[in-house]
């Protein structure tokens, strides 16, 4: 039997709110995460843990804390501390957490400093009660998830290994078992310049690029019962920045493609080349993949990790989880698809992500802590 009193003490609401508020108060746009990561590391040290600052690029280290407790499985807890840029129109200071009832407002409160705070409190709780489990817990606070996932890539490149991973992104109502991948396709079109008064002597790269873009809907998209493949044109540039009467000889476009299991960056490139060939264009088309590339991921519903998570969730909430599949990308893509670690995305309920007046549901921060602690005690045996 799980010690319910210990669970409640480990998930104290006021402590969770205070810690989340402290993290919100430190601005941490991508590229500016150094200060908040040092605060995370200092809190861990003050609470008896031994965090490591892992360099990535510039003053933006990952924070890694390991709790080793004999032979046994390894559980990875992951979250990111960077936030998107503050949207216009906040009704209060985005970096001053504001509590109204069960809501805690602040930039990054939901995405995902409350999830990071929950993982910090979970790690401390397990370190203090080593008599309840065996194995290893790894806490990782990473940088740059909102941009290029430099932090997660650094962990994977360093060879991180675990038997299970929980990414504490906001997903309270629908714990996540998979998500689409992302392919950023860059297309370069090479034509031939000519005088604008004699267009027939040139090959207009802008026109040829537009011909391909106009036929994008003809491309087959991957099919999946739980996820949706999609694509959108993000940019199209051609011609000189200075006014000249010249047929443009080069054009460049960028296409964002969300892919489902069964699709890869190579398959997307092959489809783009086939579409270009079908135009019988006099121009030359060249395609490449720009970073960041995220592979799609999916955790089978009958995996032992999912079964254990379902038990922990039901024990806390009194009902079975209604699993979901993420329409965007996160670091879970890398831990699952690239590192091969069984992964679930689960964290507090949050509203208004990437918008003004973002908020996190306070009771679900404690609920997240208790669910994951129940899972950890089941898994780490």
C-alpha positions in Angstrom: 0.0 0.0 0.0 1.2 3.5 -0.8 1.6 5.9 2.1 -1.1 8.4 1.4 0.0 10.8 4.0 3.5 10.8 2.5 2.0 11.5 -1.0 0.0 14.5 0.4 3.1 15.9 2.1 5.2 15.5 -1.0 2.6 17.3 -3.1 2.0 20.3 -0.8 0.0 22.8 -2.8 1.6 25.9 -1.3 5.1 24.7 -1.9 4.3 23.7 -5.5 2.8 27.2 -6.1 5.8 28.9 -4.5 8.3 27.0 -6.6 6.4 27.5 -9.8 6.1 31.2 -9.1 9.8 31.5 -8.5 10.6 29.9 -11.8 8.0 32.1 -13.6 9.7 35.2 -12.1 12.9 34.4 -14.1 12.6 35.4 -17.7 13.8 32.5 -19.8 13.3 33.0 -23.5 15.2 30.5 -25.7 18.8 31.5 -25.5 18.3 33.1 -22.1 17.8 30.1 -19.8 21.1 30.4 -17.8 19.6 32.2 -14.8 16.6 30.0 -14.4 18.7 26.8 -14.7 21.0 28.0 -12.0 18.0 28.6 -9.8 16.7 25.1 -10.5 20.1 23.7 -9.6 20.4 25.7 -6.4 17.0 24.5 -5.2 18.0 20.9 -5.8 21.3 21.4 -3.9 19.4 23.1 -1.0 17.2 20.0 -0.9 19.9 17.4 -0.6 20.5 16.5 -4.3 23.6 16.8 -6.4 22.7 18.5 -9.7 25.1 18.8 -12.7 25.1 21.7 -15.1 25.5 20.1 -18.5 26.8 22.6 -21.1 24.9 23.0 -24.3 25.4 26.3 -26.3 26.3 29.5 -24.6 25.1 30.3 -21.1 22.2 27.8 -21.2 23.1 24.6 -19.5 20.8 21.6 -18.9 20.3 20.6 -15.3 20.7 16.9 -14.5 20.3 15.3 -11.1 20.6 11.5 -10.5 19.3 9.6 -7.5 20.8 6.2 -7.5 19.4 3.6 -5.1 20.8 0.2 -5.9 20.1 -2.1 -8.8 16.8 -1.7 -10.6 15.0 0.2 -13.4 15.7 3.8 -14.4 13.0 6.5 -14.5 13.7 9.7 -16.4 11.7 12.8 -15.5 12.0 15.6 -18.1 10.8 19.2 -18.5 11.9 22.4 -20.2 12.4 25.9 -18.7 12.4 28.0 -21.8 9.2 29.9 -22.8 7.8 31.5 -25.9 8.0 35.3 -26.2 5.3 37.2 -24.2 2.3 37.8 -26.4 0.8 41.3 -26.4 -2.1 42.2 -24.1 -1.2 40.5 -20.8 -3.6 41.8 -18.1 -0.7 41.6 -15.6 3.1 41.3 -15.5 3.9 38.0 -17.3 6.9 37.4 -15.0 5.0 38.0 -11.8 2.9 34.9 -11.0 -0.7 35.9 -10.1 -3.0 33.6 -8.2 -6.7 33.7 -8.6 -8.6 30.9 -7.0 -7.3 27.6 -8.5 -5.5 29.4 -11.3 -1.9 30.6 -11.4 -1.2 33.0 -14.2 2.3 33.7 -15.6 4.4 33.3 -18.7 5.4 29.7 -18.8 3.3 28.8 -15.8 1.6 26.0 -17.8 4.2 25.5 -20.5 5.9 24.3 -18.5 7.4 25.6 -15.3 4.6 24.0 -13.2 5.6 20.6 -14.8 9.3 21.3 -14.0 8.4 22.2 -10.4 6.4 19.0 -10.1 9.3 16.9 -11.4 11.7 18.7 -8.9 9.4 17.9 -6.0 8.9 14.3 -7.1 12.7 13.8 -7.3 13.2 15.2 -3.8 10.4 13.0 -2.4 12.0 9.9 -3.9 15.4 10.9 -2.7 14.1 11.2 0.9 12.3 7.9 0.9 14.7 5.4 -0.7 13.2 2.7 1.5 10.2 2.6 -0.8 11.9 1.8 -4.2 15.1 0.7 -5.9 16.8 1.7 -9.1 17.7 5.2 -10.4 15.7 8.4 -10.9 17.1 11.0 -13.4 15.7 14.5 -13.3 16.5 16.7 -16.3 15.6 20.3 -16.9 16.4 21.2 -20.4 16.7 24.3 -22.6 15.4 25.4 -26.0 12.4 23.1 -26.4 10.4 26.0 -27.9 13.0 26.5 -30.6 15.4 23.7 -31.7 15.4 21.3 -28.7 19.1 21.9 -28.2 18.8 20.6 -24.6 17.1 17.4 -25.3 19.4 16.7 -28.2 22.4 17.2 -25.9 21.1 14.6 -23.5 20.5 12.1 -26.2 23.9 12.8 -27.9 25.5 12.2 -24.4 23.9 8.7 -24.4 21.1 9.1 -21.8 19.4 5.8 -21.1 16.3 4.9 -19.1 13.6 2.2 -18.9 10.8 4.8 -18.8 10.4 8.6 -19.4 7.7 11.0 -18.2 7.8 14.4 -19.9 5.7 16.7 -17.6 4.2 18.8 -20.3 0.7 20.0 -19.6 -1.6 17.0 -20.5 -3.7 16.4 -17.4 -7.0 15.5 -19.1 -5.4 13.4 -21.9 -2.1 11.9 -21.0 -0.2 11.6 -24.2 1.0 8.4 -25.9 2.2 9.8 -29.1 2.6 12.8 -31.4 3.2 13.9 -34.9 6.7 14.6 -36.1 7.9 17.7 -37.9 9.8 18.2 -41.2 10.9 21.6 -42.3 11.4 21.5 -46.0 13.5 24.1 -47.8 13.0 24.4 -51.5 15.3 26.3 -53.8 14.2 27.1 -57.4 16.9 28.1 -59.9 15.7 29.7 -63.1 17.4 32.2 -65.4 17.4 35.9 -65.2 16.3 38.2 -68.1 15.2 41.7 -68.6 11.7 42.2 -67.2 10.6 43.5 -70.6 11.7 40.3 -72.3 10.4 37.6 -69.8 10.5 34.9 -72.5 14.3 35.0 -72.5 14.4 34.0 -68.9 13.0 31.3 -66.5 11.0 33.0 -63.8 11.9 31.2 -60.5 9.1 32.9 -58.7 6.5 31.6 -61.1 7.9 28.1 -61.1 8.0 28.0 -57.3 4.4 29.2 -57.2 3.4 26.4 -59.7 4.7 23.8 -57.2 3.1 25.5 -54.2 -0.3 25.7 -56.0 -0.2 21.9 -56.4 0.8 21.0 -52.8 -2.7 19.7 -52.1 -2.0 16.9 -54.6 0.7 15.4 -52.3 -0.4 12.3 -50.4 -0.3 12.8 -46.6 0.3 10.0 -44.2 -2.6 8.3 -42.5 -2.9 7.3 -38.8 -6.0 6.6 -36.7 -4.9 8.9 -33.9 -2.8 11.6 -35.5 -3.1 13.9 -38.5 -0.5 14.7 -41.1 -0.6 18.2 -42.4 1.5 20.8 -44.2 1.6 24.5 -44.6 3.7 27.1 -46.5 5.6 29.3 -44.1 7.4 31.5 -46.5 8.1 32.3 -50.2 10.9 34.7 -51.2 12.1 35.7 -54.7 13.6 38.6 -56.6 15.9 41.4 -55.5 15.3 43.5 -52.3 16.1 46.5 -54.5 13.7 47.4 -57.3 15.1 46.1 -60.6 13.3 45.2 -63.8 14.8 41.7 -63.8 13.0 38.3 -64.0 14.1 36.6 -60.7 16.5 33.7 -61.3 16.1 32.3 -57.7 13.3 31.6 -55.3 13.1 29.9 -52.0 10.2 28.6 -50.0 9.8 26.8 -46.7 7.1 24.2 -46.0 6.2 22.9 -42.5 5.1 19.3 -42.7 3.7 17.4 -39.7 4.2 13.7 -40.2 2.8 10.5 -38.6 4.4 7.1 -37.9 5.3 5.6 -41.2 6.5 8.9 -42.7 10.1 10.1 -42.5 12.1 13.1 -43.6 13.4 11.0 -46.5 9.9 10.0 -47.6 8.8 13.7 -47.5 11.7 14.7 -49.7 11.0 12.0 -52.2 7.4 13.2 -52.4 8.5 16.8 -53.0 10.9 15.7 -55.7 8.2 13.7 -57.4 5.8 16.7 -57.4 8.6 18.9 -58.8 9.3 16.4 -61.6 5.6 16.2 -62.5 5.7 20.0 -63.4 8.0 19.4 -66.3 9.5 22.8 -65.3 12.3 24.5 -67.1 13.7 25.5 -63.7 15.7 23.4 -61.4 14.3 22.4 -58.0 16.5 21.5 -55.0 15.2 20.3 -51.6 16.7 20.0 -48.2 15.6 19.5 -44.6 16.3 22.4 -42.2 16.4 22.0 -38.5 14.6 21.2 -36.3 13.5 17.8 -37.4 11.3 15.8 -35.1 10.4 12.1 -35.8 6.9 11.1 -34.9 6.4 9.0 -31.8 3.9 6.5 -30.4 3.8 4.5 -27.2 1.8 1.3 -27.6 -1.3 1.3 -25.4 -0.5 -2.3 -24.2 3.1 -1.4 -23.1 3.8 -2.2 -19.4 4.6 1.4 -18.8 1.2 2.5 -20.0 -0.5 -0.2 -17.9 1.4 0.9 -14.8 0.6 4.6 -15.5 -3.1 3.7 -15.9 -3.1 2.1 -12.5 -1.4 5.1 -10.9 -3.8 7.5 -12.6 -6.9 5.5 -11.6 -5.7 5.3 -8.0 -5.4 9.1 -7.8 -8.3 10.2 -10.0 -10.7 7.3 -9.6 -11.1 6.8 -13.3 -9.1 5.3 -16.2 -7.1 7.8 -18.3 -8.4 9.0 -21.6 -5.2 9.0 -23.6 -4.5 11.6 -26.2 -2.1 12.2 -29.1 -0.3 15.5 -29.5 -0.9 17.6 -32.6 2.5 19.3 -32.2 6.0 18.4 -31.3 7.9 18.3 -28.0 11.0 16.7 -26.5 9.0 13.5 -26.1 9.6 13.0 -29.8 13.3 12.6 -29.2 13.2 10.6 -26.1 10.8 8.1 -27.6 11.7 7.9 -31.3 15.4 8.7 -31.2 16.6 7.4 -27.8 14.1 4.5 -27.8 12.9 5.2 -24.2 9.3 4.2 -23.5 7.7 7.6 -23.0 4.4 9.2 -21.7 3.7 12.9 -21.7 1.8 13.9 -18.5 1.6 17.1 -16.5 -0.7 19.7 -14.9 -3.7 21.1 -16.7 -2.9 24.4 -18.4 -4.8 26.9 -20.6 -3.7 29.7 -23.0 -0.4 28.2 -24.0 1.6 30.6 -26.3 -1.1 33.2 -25.6 -1.6 36.1 -23.2 -2.8 35.3 -19.7 -1.6 31.7 -19.7 -2.5 29.8 -16.6 -2.0 26.5 -14.8 -4.6 24.7 -12.7 -3.1 24.6 -9.2 -4.7 21.4 -7.9 -3.4 19.4 -10.8 0.2 20.3 -10.0 -0.1 18.3 -6.8 -2.2 15.7 -8.6 0.7 15.3 -11.2 3.2 14.8 -8.4 1.0 12.1 -6.7 0.3 10.2 -10.0 4.0 10.1 -10.9 5.0 9.1 -7.4 2.5 6.2 -7.5 3.9 5.2 -10.9 7.5 5.4 -9.7 6.8 3.2 -6.7 5.2 0.6 -9.0 8.0 0.8 -11.7 11.1 1.1 -9.5 11.1 -2.3 -7.9 
